[in-house]
């Protein structure tokens, strides 16, 4: 039986909540209508709340469900001595005030009948249809979940399966838990703590994911009072003593009303007091609390455009705190929340937080998926491009959650990663290089972004670019970062962007589930370099049938269930990946080979020694120019080399130079990569295969897990340079290959 006994003490903690006291309605109101044309008083209050949100709702089915529930529960009492029917009525009233549709309210009235009475699911189906029956059955399964600590992992998975196909089941469960938390006072302290702990760890985070803030905030305060009673009382004292001290929110609210009125914007400005736990957190963060810290201003407007108009007026007429600005209208949160967040300096420099949203946004912000109406009604518009469904029966995050639990063979792994994810009370938004966006928990890394974007295809991720700069997979992302995930190239996948010629070379390949990374040494990313043909190459340490994929170190940097479960599953299926091959020693310093060739250029200075500039290493058919330097030698530069402008500014006349008939040329290339075993061998093999000779090579010591290479190469034909650079970029772990071009010392 889900309901618990009522405590008058617990009821006193409900601050200013307008709700009917079902205990005072009397026996006549509970046992049935006074006449055939009139609903009983108790269900009448539910009907009034329902009609406030749905004026055309059919109330006959609610009356019918109430009669069945009251008849079935007749003679049952709660531990406080109240008739048991007060519990489903209270749960239904909570949902009605949030705007739940009729089917949800009908199921809510009946949610304990199958578990606690002789009513069967077949009877519910016959009387109210398949949809109501499905919801009642889902809630009944949730009631059977054992929330004991030892049973948590497996039973919570069962709860997700029972809930996953329709989150209205969880909505009823949350309202059920809220009423039970309100009436928990007569239970034994140890049972209060156990129920409060599970509510804190599981149900409150799920309420946040569903966007039901009205339930979440009250549950937070009730749990706060039980688990931290001393802090709760201290916070209540602070609110009573100091909320009216210092600058008043009323004065700032009036200034905001005048500002929007003068701008001819129709808006409603209200003060939103912080709930107890929010005040407690603010006090820990800010120390001494001022009057404006005990609430926020909420500005409600009619249209989306008005939100930005109000924002502009506030930032014009008040001093904005730019760091506090967030646009959740353009980039809604995963739980459908939309609003503009800002803060302005009020009287005396006091900072006032302001939320700006439309009335519809406010409805969704308070009630989340409960406010979206009948999920089975036809919906106008196309499916969102990012796959995040707004259908409350199965939001995108819940679909992914169910996929994770199917992939996790170990319940403890699923439970541990899920609780860690639910514990994240803040989300960040990161932007993808192709214009998409990912919502991730605060503290997420590039590993999490990879699995959020590619799923199992992220096994082939070997690095990332964050805000245009190379970054390791362990890099922690912050709100607003732009991330480009770099995937290992394999025959089964082609890069998204071409990497021809001497372009940037930063295009990425899209990996499937079989794609594999290079073995990134010292970074999370421990797959092994793979021979495209799958054959052994003892000379370069390549091993036949070596499976590509993540290394155990990735688990240290994964924060989301998607990443942790996928990585753990791959490692379990590929135990040979744990045997890390020994890396050959790096070649320090410079390696020389071949013979210095003669510059293939013709200059108008007889007998002059000609040198190709090392700063830009020109090759045919580059446009070139020359300058006479000390000793009468002529140095040839590419026309766009920065040194050309410097020498011209110093008054050195340029010389006319042209390429000769010989095709052979010398070029210096810079490469950037992540370190991994056999990387140098693979690069030199790619260079040799292209027919180039290495004149000199320099490999800098790794810096922040990145390795920089400088190669001076002799090519038999300059036309082969683009192909050589392409081949070097295709080596796993290499991200940039570019022509040398730096400004030399004067």
C-alpha positions as CSV (number, residue, x, y, z in Angstrom):
1,X,0.0,0.0,0.0
2,X,1.6,3.2,-1.1
3,X,0.0,5.8,1.2
4,X,1.4,6.7,4.5
5,X,-0.2,8.2,7.6
6,X,-1.0,11.9,8.0
7,X,1.0,14.1,10.3
8,X,-0.4,17.6,11.3
9,X,3.2,18.6,11.8
10,X,4.1,17.8,8.3
11,X,1.2,19.7,7.0
12,X,2.3,22.8,8.7
13,X,5.4,22.9,6.5
14,X,3.4,23.5,3.4
15,X,3.9,27.2,3.0
16,X,0.9,29.0,1.5
17,X,-0.3,26.1,-0.6
18,X,-4.0,26.5,-1.5
19,X,-5.4,23.0,-1.3
20,X,-8.7,21.6,-0.1
21,X,-8.5,19.8,3.3
22,X,-10.1,16.5,2.4
23,X,-10.4,15.5,6.0
24,X,-13.0,18.2,6.7
25,X,-15.3,17.4,3.8
26,X,-17.4,15.0,5.9
27,X,-18.7,11.6,5.3
28,X,-21.4,12.6,2.8
29,X,-18.8,14.2,0.6
30,X,-16.6,11.1,0.6
31,X,-19.3,8.4,0.2
32,X,-21.1,9.7,-2.8
33,X,-23.2,12.4,-4.4
34,X,-26.3,13.9,-2.8
35,X,-28.1,13.6,-6.1
36,X,-27.7,12.0,-9.4
37,X,-27.0,15.3,-11.2
38,X,-24.3,16.5,-8.8
39,X,-20.7,15.4,-8.2
40,X,-19.8,14.8,-4.6
41,X,-18.0,17.7,-3.0
42,X,-14.6,16.0,-2.9
43,X,-14.4,15.1,-6.6
44,X,-16.1,18.5,-7.3
45,X,-12.9,20.3,-6.2
46,X,-10.9,18.1,-8.5
47,X,-13.4,18.8,-11.3
48,X,-13.1,22.6,-10.7
49,X,-9.3,22.5,-10.8
50,X,-9.5,20.3,-14.0
51,X,-11.9,22.7,-15.7
52,X,-9.6,25.6,-15.0
53,X,-7.1,24.1,-17.4
54,X,-9.4,22.1,-19.7
55,X,-12.8,24.0,-19.9
56,X,-14.3,21.4,-22.3
57,X,-13.2,18.3,-20.3
58,X,-15.7,15.5,-19.9
59,X,-16.2,15.1,-16.1
60,X,-18.6,12.1,-16.3
61,X,-15.6,9.7,-16.5
62,X,-14.1,11.3,-13.4
63,X,-17.3,10.9,-11.4
64,X,-17.5,7.3,-12.6
65,X,-13.9,6.6,-11.5
66,X,-14.5,8.3,-8.2
67,X,-17.5,6.1,-7.4
68,X,-15.5,2.9,-8.2
69,X,-12.5,4.1,-6.1
70,X,-14.6,5.2,-3.1
71,X,-16.7,1.9,-3.2
72,X,-13.6,-0.2,-3.5
73,X,-11.7,1.6,-0.7
74,X,-14.7,1.9,1.6
75,X,-13.8,0.5,5.0
76,X,-10.1,1.1,4.5
77,X,-8.3,3.7,6.6
78,X,-4.9,5.3,6.6
79,X,-2.7,5.1,9.6
80,X,-3.9,8.5,10.8
81,X,-7.5,7.1,10.8
82,X,-8.6,9.0,7.7
83,X,-10.7,7.2,5.1
84,X,-8.3,5.8,2.5
85,X,-10.2,7.5,-0.4
86,X,-8.6,10.8,0.8
87,X,-5.3,9.7,-0.6
88,X,-6.3,9.1,-4.3
89,X,-8.4,12.2,-4.1
90,X,-5.4,14.3,-2.9
91,X,-3.1,12.8,-5.6
92,X,-5.6,13.5,-8.3
93,X,-6.1,17.1,-7.0
94,X,-2.3,17.6,-7.2
95,X,-2.3,16.5,-10.8
96,X,-5.4,18.5,-11.7
97,X,-3.8,21.7,-10.4
98,X,-0.9,21.0,-12.6
99,X,-3.1,20.7,-15.7
100,X,-3.1,16.9,-16.3
101,X,-5.6,15.7,-18.9
102,X,-8.6,13.6,-18.0
103,X,-7.1,10.2,-18.7
104,X,-4.3,10.8,-16.2
105,X,-6.8,12.0,-13.6
106,X,-9.0,9.0,-14.1
107,X,-6.0,6.6,-13.7
108,X,-4.9,8.6,-10.6
109,X,-8.2,8.1,-8.9
110,X,-7.9,4.3,-9.5
111,X,-4.2,4.0,-9.0
112,X,-4.5,1.9,-5.7
113,X,-7.6,0.0,-6.5
114,X,-5.9,-3.0,-8.3
115,X,-3.2,-3.3,-5.6
116,X,-5.3,-2.8,-2.5
117,X,-8.8,-3.9,-3.4
118,X,-10.7,-6.7,-5.3
119,X,-10.9,-4.6,-8.5
120,X,-9.0,-6.2,-11.4
121,X,-7.3,-4.8,-14.5
122,X,-9.9,-6.4,-16.7
123,X,-12.6,-4.6,-14.8
124,X,-10.7,-1.3,-15.2
125,X,-10.2,-2.0,-18.9
126,X,-13.9,-2.8,-19.4
127,X,-15.1,0.3,-17.6
128,X,-12.5,2.9,-18.7
129,X,-10.6,1.6,-21.7
130,X,-7.1,0.3,-22.5
131,X,-5.3,3.6,-21.9
132,X,-6.5,4.0,-18.3
133,X,-5.9,0.3,-17.7
134,X,-2.3,0.7,-18.9
135,X,-1.6,3.6,-16.6
136,X,-3.1,1.9,-13.6
137,X,-1.1,-1.2,-14.3
138,X,2.1,0.8,-14.6
139,X,1.5,2.5,-11.3
140,X,0.7,-0.8,-9.7
141,X,4.0,-2.2,-10.8
142,X,5.8,0.8,-9.4
143,X,4.1,0.2,-6.0
144,X,5.7,-3.3,-6.0
145,X,9.2,-2.0,-6.4
146,X,11.3,-2.6,-3.3
147,X,13.2,0.6,-2.5
148,X,15.4,-1.1,0.0
149,X,19.1,-0.4,-0.4
150,X,20.0,-4.0,-1.3
151,X,17.3,-4.2,-4.0
152,X,17.9,-0.8,-5.6
153,X,19.8,-1.7,-8.7
154,X,17.6,-4.4,-10.2
155,X,14.3,-3.0,-8.9
156,X,14.9,0.4,-10.2
157,X,15.6,-1.1,-13.7
158,X,12.2,-2.7,-13.4
159,X,10.7,0.6,-12.4
160,X,12.1,2.2,-15.6
161,X,10.7,-0.5,-17.8
162,X,7.3,-0.2,-16.1
163,X,7.4,3.6,-16.6
164,X,9.3,3.9,-19.8
165,X,6.5,3.6,-22.4
166,X,4.5,6.4,-20.8
167,X,5.8,9.0,-18.4
168,X,2.3,9.7,-17.1
169,X,2.9,6.7,-15.0
170,X,5.8,8.5,-13.3
171,X,3.7,11.7,-13.0
172,X,1.1,9.8,-11.0
173,X,3.9,8.2,-8.9
174,X,5.4,11.6,-8.2
175,X,2.1,13.0,-7.1
176,X,1.6,9.9,-5.0
177,X,5.0,10.4,-3.3
178,X,4.3,14.1,-2.7
179,X,1.1,13.4,-0.8
180,X,2.8,10.6,1.2
181,X,5.7,12.9,2.0
182,X,3.3,15.6,3.2
183,X,1.7,13.0,5.5
184,X,4.9,11.2,6.7
185,X,5.0,12.7,10.2
186,X,3.6,9.7,12.2
187,X,6.0,7.2,10.7
188,X,9.0,5.9,12.6
189,X,12.0,8.2,12.1
190,X,14.1,5.5,10.4
191,X,11.3,4.9,7.9
192,X,10.9,8.6,7.3
193,X,14.7,8.8,6.5
194,X,14.6,5.8,4.2
195,X,11.7,7.1,2.2
196,X,13.2,10.6,2.1
197,X,16.6,9.3,1.0
198,X,15.1,7.4,-2.0
199,X,13.0,10.4,-2.8
200,X,16.1,12.6,-2.8
201,X,18.2,10.1,-4.8
202,X,15.7,9.0,-7.4
203,X,12.3,10.7,-7.5
204,X,13.4,14.3,-7.2
205,X,15.9,14.0,-10.1
206,X,13.3,12.3,-12.2
207,X,10.9,15.1,-11.4
208,X,13.6,17.5,-12.7
209,X,14.0,15.4,-15.8
210,X,10.3,15.5,-16.4
211,X,10.2,19.3,-15.8
212,X,7.7,19.1,-13.0
213,X,9.2,21.9,-10.9
214,X,6.1,22.4,-8.8
215,X,6.4,18.8,-7.5
216,X,10.2,18.9,-7.4
217,X,10.5,22.0,-5.2
218,X,8.0,20.9,-2.6
219,X,9.6,17.4,-2.5
220,X,13.0,19.0,-2.0
221,X,11.7,21.1,1.0
222,X,10.0,18.0,2.6
223,X,13.2,15.9,2.2
224,X,15.3,18.8,3.5
225,X,13.2,19.0,6.6
226,X,13.6,15.2,7.3
227,X,17.2,14.6,6.3
228,X,18.7,17.9,7.6
229,X,16.2,19.1,10.3
230,X,18.7,21.5,12.0
231,X,19.6,23.2,8.7
232,X,15.9,23.4,7.8
233,X,15.0,25.2,11.1
234,X,18.0,27.5,10.7
235,X,16.9,28.4,7.1
236,X,13.3,28.9,8.3
237,X,14.6,31.3,10.9
238,X,16.7,33.2,8.4
239,X,13.7,33.6,6.1
240,X,11.5,34.9,9.0
241,X,14.2,37.3,10.3
242,X,15.8,38.7,7.2
243,X,13.6,38.3,4.2
244,X,12.2,41.8,4.8
245,X,15.5,43.4,5.6
246,X,17.6,45.5,3.2
247,X,16.6,46.3,-0.4
248,X,13.1,45.1,-1.2
249,X,12.1,43.0,-4.2
250,X,8.8,45.0,-4.2
251,X,10.6,48.2,-5.1
252,X,12.5,46.5,-7.9
253,X,9.4,44.8,-9.1
254,X,7.6,48.2,-9.3
255,X,10.5,49.7,-11.3
256,X,10.4,46.8,-13.7
257,X,6.6,47.2,-14.1
258,X,7.1,50.9,-14.9
259,X,9.9,50.1,-17.4
260,X,7.9,47.6,-19.4
261,X,4.7,49.7,-19.2
262,X,6.6,52.7,-20.7
263,X,7.9,50.4,-23.4
264,X,4.3,49.6,-24.3
265,X,4.9,45.9,-23.5
266,X,2.0,43.9,-22.0
267,X,3.6,42.0,-19.1
268,X,2.8,40.6,-15.7
269,X,5.6,41.0,-13.1
270,X,5.4,38.9,-10.0
271,X,7.7,38.0,-7.2
272,X,8.7,34.3,-6.9
273,X,9.9,33.5,-3.3
274,X,12.7,31.0,-3.1
275,X,11.7,27.7,-1.5
276,X,13.6,26.6,1.6
277,X,16.3,24.5,0.0
278,X,17.0,27.2,-2.6
279,X,17.5,29.7,0.2
280,X,19.8,27.3,2.0
281,X,21.9,26.8,-1.1
282,X,22.1,30.5,-1.8
283,X,23.1,31.2,1.8
284,X,26.0,28.7,1.6
285,X,27.1,30.2,-1.7
286,X,26.7,33.9,-0.9
287,X,27.0,34.1,2.8
288,X,25.0,37.1,4.2
289,X,21.6,37.2,2.6
290,X,20.0,40.5,1.5
291,X,16.3,41.1,1.0
292,X,16.6,40.7,-2.8
293,X,18.2,37.2,-2.4
294,X,15.1,35.6,-1.0
295,X,13.2,35.6,-4.3
296,X,13.3,36.3,-8.1
297,X,11.3,38.4,-10.4
298,X,9.2,36.6,-13.0
299,X,8.0,38.5,-16.0
300,X,5.2,36.9,-18.0
301,X,4.4,38.0,-21.6
302,X,2.3,36.9,-24.5
303,X,4.7,36.1,-27.3
304,X,8.3,34.9,-27.7
305,X,9.4,38.2,-29.2
306,X,8.1,40.1,-26.2
307,X,10.6,38.1,-24.0
308,X,13.5,39.6,-25.9
309,X,11.9,43.0,-25.9
310,X,11.6,42.9,-22.1
311,X,15.2,41.8,-21.9
312,X,16.4,44.7,-24.0
313,X,14.5,47.2,-21.9
314,X,15.9,45.8,-18.6
315,X,19.4,45.8,-19.9
316,X,18.9,49.4,-21.1
317,X,17.3,50.8,-18.0
318,X,19.2,48.7,-15.4
319,X,22.8,47.6,-15.0
320,X,22.9,44.0,-16.2
321,X,25.0,41.3,-14.8
322,X,26.1,39.7,-18.0
323,X,27.5,36.6,-16.5
324,X,24.0,35.6,-15.3
325,X,22.4,35.8,-18.8
326,X,21.1,32.5,-20.2
327,X,18.9,32.0,-23.2
328,X,16.8,28.8,-22.7
329,X,14.3,29.9,-25.3
330,X,16.6,29.6,-28.2
331,X,18.2,26.5,-26.6
332,X,15.6,24.8,-24.4
333,X,16.7,22.4,-21.7
334,X,16.3,18.7,-22.0
335,X,13.1,18.8,-19.9
336,X,11.4,21.3,-22.3
337,X,12.1,24.3,-20.0
338,X,12.2,27.6,-21.8
339,X,13.0,31.0,-20.3
340,X,15.4,33.9,-20.4
341,X,17.5,34.3,-17.3
342,X,19.2,37.5,-16.4
343,X,20.2,39.6,-13.4
344,X,20.2,43.4,-12.9
345,X,21.6,45.7,-10.2
346,X,18.8,47.0,-8.0
347,X,18.8,49.7,-5.3
348,X,22.1,50.0,-3.4
349,X,23.7,47.6,-5.9
350,X,21.7,44.6,-4.8
351,X,21.6,42.0,-7.6
352,X,18.1,40.8,-8.6
353,X,17.5,37.7,-10.6
354,X,14.9,38.0,-13.4
355,X,13.1,35.2,-15.3
356,X,11.3,36.2,-18.5
357,X,9.0,33.8,-20.3
358,X,5.6,33.5,-22.0
359,X,2.5,32.2,-20.1
360,X,2.7,28.9,-22.0
361,X,6.4,28.6,-21.2
362,X,5.6,29.2,-17.5
363,X,2.9,26.5,-17.6
364,X,5.5,24.0,-19.0
365,X,8.1,25.2,-16.5
366,X,5.9,24.5,-13.6
367,X,4.2,21.3,-14.7
368,X,6.6,19.9,-17.3
369,X,5.3,17.0,-19.3
370,X,2.1,17.1,-17.2
371,X,1.2,20.4,-18.9
372,X,1.4,19.2,-22.5
373,X,-2.1,17.8,-22.6
374,X,-3.1,14.5,-24.2
375,X,0.1,12.9,-25.6
376,X,-2.0,10.8,-28.1
377,X,-3.7,13.8,-29.7
378,X,-2.4,14.7,-33.2
379,X,0.6,17.1,-33.1
380,X,1.3,19.7,-35.8
381,X,4.8,20.1,-37.1
382,X,7.7,17.8,-38.0
383,X,9.7,15.7,-35.6
384,X,12.6,17.8,-34.1
385,X,15.9,17.4,-36.1
386,X,17.9,16.5,-33.0
387,X,15.5,13.6,-32.2
388,X,14.4,15.0,-28.9
389,X,10.7,14.2,-28.8
390,X,8.4,16.6,-27.0
391,X,5.9,13.7,-26.7
392,X,5.5,13.4,-22.9
393,X,4.9,9.7,-23.2
394,X,8.5,9.1,-24.2
395,X,10.9,12.1,-24.2
396,X,14.2,11.6,-25.8
397,X,16.2,11.4,-22.6
398,X,14.0,8.6,-21.3
399,X,14.3,6.6,-24.6
400,X,18.1,6.8,-24.2
401,X,17.8,5.7,-20.5
402,X,15.9,2.6,-21.5
403,X,18.5,1.8,-24.2
404,X,21.2,2.1,-21.6
405,X,19.5,-0.2,-19.2
406,X,19.1,-2.8,-22.0
407,X,22.8,-2.5,-22.8
408,X,24.0,-2.7,-19.2
409,X,24.4,-6.4,-18.3
410,X,25.3,-5.6,-14.7
411,X,22.5,-3.9,-12.7
412,X,25.1,-2.3,-10.3
413,X,26.8,-0.6,-13.2
414,X,23.6,0.8,-14.5
415,X,22.5,1.9,-11.0
416,X,25.9,3.6,-10.1
417,X,26.1,5.5,-13.4
418,X,22.5,6.5,-13.3
419,X,22.6,7.8,-9.8
420,X,25.6,9.8,-10.6
421,X,23.8,11.3,-13.7
422,X,20.7,12.0,-11.7
423,X,22.8,13.8,-9.0
424,X,23.8,16.4,-11.6
425,X,21.4,19.3,-10.9
426,X,22.9,21.5,-13.7
427,X,23.1,21.0,-17.5
428,X,25.4,22.5,-20.0
429,X,24.8,23.1,-23.7
430,X,27.7,22.4,-26.1
431,X,27.5,23.2,-29.8
432,X,28.7,20.8,-32.6
433,X,30.8,21.8,-35.5
434,X,28.0,21.0,-37.9
435,X,25.6,23.4,-36.1
436,X,23.8,20.9,-33.8
437,X,23.7,21.1,-30.0
438,X,24.1,18.6,-27.2
439,X,22.8,18.8,-23.6
440,X,25.2,17.3,-21.1
441,X,25.5,17.3,-17.3
442,X,27.9,19.8,-15.8
443,X,31.4,18.2,-15.6
444,X,30.9,16.2,-18.8
445,X,33.9,15.5,-21.0
446,X,34.6,15.0,-24.6
447,X,34.1,11.3,-24.0
448,X,30.5,12.0,-23.0
449,X,30.0,14.3,-26.0
450,X,31.2,11.5,-28.3
451,X,28.8,8.9,-27.0
452,X,25.9,11.4,-26.8
453,X,26.4,12.2,-30.5
454,X,27.5,8.9,-32.0
455,X,26.4,6.2,-29.6
456,X,28.5,3.1,-30.1
457,X,30.2,4.8,-33.0
458,X,32.1,6.8,-30.4
459,X,34.3,3.7,-29.9
460,X,36.3,5.1,-32.8
461,X,36.9,8.5,-31.3
462,X,40.5,9.5,-31.0
463,X,40.4,13.1,-30.0
464,X,38.5,16.4,-30.3
465,X,38.7,20.0,-31.1
466,X,37.2,22.3,-28.5
467,X,36.6,25.8,-29.7
468,X,38.9,25.1,-32.6
469,X,41.8,23.8,-30.6
470,X,43.0,20.2,-30.3
471,X,41.9,18.7,-27.0
472,X,42.1,15.3,-25.3
473,X,39.0,13.2,-24.7
474,X,39.4,13.9,-21.0
475,X,38.9,17.6,-21.5
476,X,36.0,18.9,-19.3
477,X,33.5,20.9,-21.4
478,X,31.9,24.1,-20.2
479,X,28.6,25.7,-21.2
480,X,28.8,27.2,-24.7
481,X,31.8,25.2,-25.9
482,X,32.0,24.2,-29.6
483,X,33.2,20.6,-29.9
484,X,34.3,18.7,-33.0
485,X,34.8,15.0,-32.4
486,X,37.6,13.3,-34.3
487,X,37.0,9.8,-35.4
488,X,39.5,7.2,-36.7
489,X,39.4,6.7,-40.5
490,X,38.7,3.1,-41.6
491,X,37.7,1.5,-45.0
492,X,34.1,1.3,-43.8
493,X,33.8,5.1,-43.3
494,X,34.7,8.2,-45.2
495,X,35.5,11.6,-43.8
496,X,32.7,14.1,-43.7
497,X,34.9,16.8,-45.1
498,X,37.4,16.3,-47.9
499,X,41.1,16.6,-46.9
500,X,42.7,17.2,-50.2
501,X,45.6,19.5,-51.1
502,X,47.2,21.5,-48.4
503,X,43.9,22.6,-46.7
504,X,43.4,22.6,-42.9
505,X,42.9,18.8,-42.7
506,X,40.6,18.9,-39.7
507,X,37.7,17.1,-41.3
508,X,36.4,14.2,-39.3
509,X,35.2,10.7,-40.3
510,X,31.9,9.4,-39.1
511,X,32.5,6.2,-37.3
512,X,30.2,3.3,-37.2
513,X,30.1,0.8,-34.4
514,X,33.1,-1.0,-35.9
515,X,35.3,2.1,-36.3
516,X,38.5,2.2,-34.2
517,X,40.8,4.8,-32.8
518,X,44.5,5.1,-32.8
519,X,46.0,4.0,-29.6
520,X,46.4,7.4,-27.9
521,X,49.2,7.1,-25.5
522,X,48.7,8.9,-22.2
523,X,45.1,10.0,-23.0
524,X,41.7,8.4,-22.7
525,X,41.5,6.7,-26.1
526,X,43.3,3.4,-26.1
527,X,42.4,1.6,-29.3
528,X,45.1,0.2,-31.5
529,X,46.3,1.3,-34.9
530,X,44.6,-1.0,-37.5
531,X,45.9,-2.3,-40.8
532,X,43.1,-1.5,-43.3
533,X,43.5,-4.9,-44.9
534,X,43.5,-6.7,-41.5
535,X,47.0,-8.3,-42.1
536,X,50.0,-8.4,-39.8
537,X,52.9,-6.1,-40.4
538,X,55.7,-7.2,-37.9
539,X,58.0,-4.4,-39.1
540,X,55.7,-1.8,-37.7
541,X,54.1,-3.6,-34.9
542,X,50.7,-4.1,-36.4
543,X,48.8,-7.1,-35.2
544,X,46.2,-9.1,-37.1
545,X,42.7,-9.0,-35.8
546,X,43.4,-6.4,-33.2
547,X,40.0,-4.9,-32.2
548,X,39.7,-1.1,-32.2
549,X,37.9,0.6,-29.4
550,X,38.1,2.5,-26.1
551,X,40.6,1.8,-23.3
552,X,39.8,1.3,-19.6
553,X,41.0,4.9,-19.0
554,X,38.0,6.2,-20.8
555,X,35.8,5.1,-17.8
556,X,37.7,7.5,-15.6
557,X,36.6,10.4,-17.8
558,X,33.0,9.3,-18.6
559,X,30.3,11.1,-16.6
560,X,27.1,10.0,-18.3
561,X,25.4,6.6,-18.2
562,X,25.5,6.4,-22.0
563,X,29.3,6.7,-22.1
564,X,30.0,4.5,-19.1
565,X,27.7,1.7,-20.1
566,X,28.8,1.6,-23.7
567,X,32.5,1.6,-22.7
568,X,32.1,-1.1,-20.1
569,X,30.1,-3.2,-22.5
570,X,32.8,-2.9,-25.2
571,X,35.6,-3.7,-22.8
572,X,33.7,-6.8,-21.5
573,X,33.2,-8.0,-25.1
574,X,36.8,-7.3,-26.0
575,X,39.0,-8.5,-23.1
576,X,42.1,-8.6,-25.4
577,X,42.0,-4.8,-25.5
578,X,43.3,-4.7,-21.9
579,X,46.6,-6.1,-23.1
580,X,48.4,-2.8,-24.0
581,X,51.1,-3.3,-26.5
582,X,54.5,-1.9,-25.5
583,X,55.4,1.3,-27.4
584,X,58.7,1.5,-29.2
585,X,61.0,4.3,-28.0
586,X,60.6,7.6,-29.6
587,X,63.3,8.9,-31.9
588,X,64.6,12.0,-30.2
589,X,66.2,14.9,-31.9
590,X,66.7,15.1,-35.7
591,X,66.9,12.1,-38.1
592,X,68.7,12.8,-41.4
593,X,68.6,10.9,-44.6
594,X,69.3,11.5,-48.3
595,X,71.5,14.2,-49.9
596,X,70.8,17.9,-50.0
597,X,69.6,18.7,-53.4
598,X,70.2,21.8,-55.6
599,X,67.4,24.3,-55.6
600,X,65.3,23.9,-58.8
601,X,65.0,27.6,-59.4
602,X,66.5,30.1,-61.9
603,X,67.5,33.6,-60.8
604,X,68.9,36.6,-62.7
605,X,72.0,36.7,-60.5
606,X,74.9,34.8,-62.2
607,X,76.8,32.3,-60.1
608,X,74.6,33.1,-57.1
609,X,74.0,30.4,-54.5
610,X,70.2,29.8,-54.3
611,X,68.5,28.6,-51.2
612,X,64.8,27.8,-50.6
613,X,63.6,29.6,-47.5
614,X,63.0,27.3,-44.5
615,X,60.2,29.5,-43.2
616,X,57.8,28.7,-46.1
617,X,59.6,25.9,-48.1
618,X,58.3,26.8,-51.6
619,X,57.7,24.1,-54.1
620,X,56.5,24.1,-57.7
621,X,54.1,25.6,-58.8
622,X,54.1,28.1,-55.9
623,X,54.4,31.8,-56.8
624,X,57.8,32.8,-55.6
625,X,60.1,35.8,-55.2
626,X,63.7,36.1,-54.1
627,X,65.9,38.4,-52.0
628,X,69.7,38.8,-51.8
629,X,71.0,38.1,-48.3
630,X,74.4,38.3,-46.7
631,X,77.2,36.7,-48.7
632,X,75.4,37.2,-52.0
633,X,73.1,34.2,-51.7
634,X,69.6,34.4,-52.9
635,X,66.8,33.1,-50.7
636,X,63.5,32.1,-52.4
637,X,60.2,32.6,-50.6
638,X,56.6,31.9,-51.4
639,X,54.9,35.1,-52.5
640,X,52.5,35.1,-49.5
641,X,55.2,34.4,-47.0
642,X,55.3,37.0,-44.2
643,X,59.0,37.4,-44.6
644,X,58.4,39.0,-48.1
645,X,56.6,42.0,-46.5
646,X,59.3,42.4,-43.9
647,X,62.1,42.4,-46.4
648,X,60.3,44.8,-48.7
649,X,59.7,47.2,-45.7
650,X,63.4,47.1,-45.0
651,X,64.2,48.3,-48.5
652,X,65.5,45.0,-50.0
653,X,64.6,44.8,-53.7
654,X,62.8,41.6,-54.7
655,X,64.5,39.5,-57.5
656,X,62.7,37.8,-60.3
657,X,62.9,34.0,-59.9
658,X,61.2,31.1,-61.7
659,X,61.1,27.4,-61.4
660,X,63.4,25.4,-63.5
661,X,62.6,22.3,-65.6
662,X,63.5,19.7,-62.9
663,X,60.5,18.4,-61.0
664,X,62.3,17.4,-57.8
665,X,61.7,19.7,-54.8
666,X,62.2,20.0,-51.1
667,X,59.4,20.9,-48.6
668,X,59.0,21.2,-44.9
669,X,55.8,20.0,-43.3
670,X,54.4,20.4,-39.8
671,X,52.2,17.7,-38.3
672,X,50.2,17.6,-35.1
673,X,49.0,14.4,-33.5
674,X,48.2,12.6,-30.3
675,X,51.0,10.3,-29.1
676,X,50.5,6.6,-29.6
677,X,52.7,3.5,-30.1
678,X,54.0,3.1,-33.7
679,X,52.9,6.5,-34.7
680,X,56.3,7.6,-36.0
681,X,56.7,4.3,-37.8
682,X,53.3,4.7,-39.5
683,X,54.1,8.3,-40.5
684,X,57.5,7.4,-42.0
685,X,55.9,4.5,-43.8
686,X,53.3,6.9,-45.3
687,X,56.1,9.3,-46.4
688,X,58.1,6.5,-48.0
689,X,55.1,5.0,-49.8
690,X,54.5,8.5,-51.4
691,X,58.1,8.3,-52.7
692,X,59.5,11.1,-50.6
693,X,62.9,11.0,-48.8
694,X,63.2,12.3,-45.3
695,X,66.0,15.0,-45.2
696,X,65.4,15.7,-41.5
697,X,62.8,15.0,-38.9
698,X,62.2,16.5,-35.5
699,X,59.6,15.2,-32.9
700,X,59.0,17.5,-30.0
701,X,58.4,16.0,-26.5
702,X,54.6,15.6,-25.9
703,X,52.9,18.6,-24.5
704,X,49.4,18.2,-23.0
705,X,49.3,14.8,-24.7
706,X,49.9,16.4,-28.1
707,X,52.9,15.8,-30.3
708,X,54.3,18.2,-32.9
709,X,56.4,16.9,-35.8
710,X,58.6,18.8,-38.3
711,X,59.7,16.9,-41.5
712,X,61.9,18.3,-44.3
713,X,61.2,16.0,-47.3
714,X,62.7,15.6,-50.7
715,X,60.0,14.9,-53.3
716,X,60.7,13.5,-56.8
717,X,57.8,15.6,-58.1
718,X,56.1,18.5,-56.6
719,X,52.8,17.3,-58.0
720,X,52.9,14.5,-55.4
721,X,52.7,16.9,-52.5
722,X,48.9,17.0,-52.0
723,X,48.8,13.2,-52.1
724,X,51.6,13.0,-49.5
725,X,49.9,15.3,-47.2
726,X,46.7,13.4,-47.6
727,X,48.5,10.1,-46.7
728,X,50.0,11.6,-43.6
729,X,46.6,12.9,-42.4
730,X,45.1,9.5,-42.9
731,X,47.5,8.0,-40.3
732,X,45.4,7.4,-37.2
733,X,46.1,10.0,-34.5
734,X,47.2,12.7,-36.9
735,X,45.0,15.7,-37.2
736,X,46.9,18.5,-38.9
737,X,49.5,18.4,-41.7
738,X,50.4,21.8,-43.2
739,X,53.2,23.5,-45.1
740,X,55.7,25.3,-42.9
741,X,55.3,29.0,-42.9
742,X,56.6,31.1,-40.0
743,X,58.3,34.4,-39.8
744,X,62.0,34.0,-39.4
745,X,64.2,36.1,-37.2
746,X,65.6,39.2,-38.9
